[in-house]
């Protein structure tokens, strides 16, 4: 049986209006995880933020910072990146990682999944442009470097899901496309379109 195509959302760095409600909509719509990415938050700010999320959603939450809070809140797992590259000793939850080149996709067995980015020009990061050509992605799929553990990140929209599935990606991660929605209705419409696209 083929692996389920994963859907992941990543929060913006700065908190936006109705952000917790948006996280709840996203998870309720069928997304696998929401990554809380708040690099400028101190431990107390991150603690307060996590407390705003109803506990029943913790199994679908991963954090990119303040890893010591993972067990305190019993959340799904941690995301390793350039800022926070070490897995805390004794941590037994799920782990994911950011990758920015095909070469980094070797030795990814210990991770639940990894992000490869930016696949397309970023929606929310000015100047953060695609690092990969179509030919490079096709070759990486052919060699098995891009497989069901690799999640496409960067400029993702519902209309691009079909293409990244053809490239062999195991899922898609969304940031600006979701969190820069003009209102709740627009967010819900986008979520419905994403779900229908897989």
Buried (B, 14 or more C-beta within 10 A) or exposed (E): EEEEBBBBBBBBEEEEEEBBEBBBBBBEBEBBBBBBBBEEBEEEEBBEBBEEBEEEBBEBBBBBBBBEBBEEBEBBBBBBBEEBEEBEEEBEBBBBBBBBEBEBBEEBEEBBBBBBBBBBEBBBBEEBEBBBEEEBBBBBBEEEBBBBBBBBBBBBBBEBBEBBBEBBBBBBBBBBBBBEBEEEEEBBEBBEEBEEBB
